[in-house]
């Protein structure tokens, strides 16, 4: 979002520029290949890198993520346009944290999260980025991904519904879906142990195990 180098609101980078950023950072630190972990809107970028530069990606971990966010005739998991429009009409930093922080009863955390939102990005850039994520559709690249992939998803996530994660697992060769209890969209909020364990197992290259349900998908 341009924390250190503000972005022009009317010329936000697209997925291809995000991909270039990943490669540039890896080159700068001398990393030839790595595990990519895509959370939420970071998932489409990681998926695109894995499809275009598989030699640079050892494995993928996707958390509460998606290939497309908006509903389509062939993609019923997405948001209907009326809900997208209702969400975009609300301020990014409004005073209803419960819509992102499900059951947000930790007042200190809520205050921290709202402060983070205010400091992370300007209102105009936030509005432009929120519109942009509904335009992203990386479904065409899923068949080109051939690296070990783990899809983690909270079954009660109301922002990115679990059907998005199931679609990813069903369309990425050999992917493993791990459905986690709870509805926290923020991967670092509340019960993180159940999420961290399969991530650790994946990065270590061992068979993913989880107390939640898990299944393999893909051809």
VENHU-V968850 format. One line per field, one symbol per residue. burial: + if it has 24 or more other C-alpha atoms within 12 Angstrom, else -. A space follows every 10 residues. Layout:
burial = ???
//
This chain:
burial = +--------- -++++--++- -++------- ---+++++++ ++++++++++ ++++-+++++ ++++++++++ +-----+++- -------+-- -++---++++ ++-+-----+ --++--+--- +--+++++++ +++++++++- +++-++++++ +++++-++++ ++++++++++ ++++++++++ +++++++-+- ---++++++- -++----+++ ---+++---
//
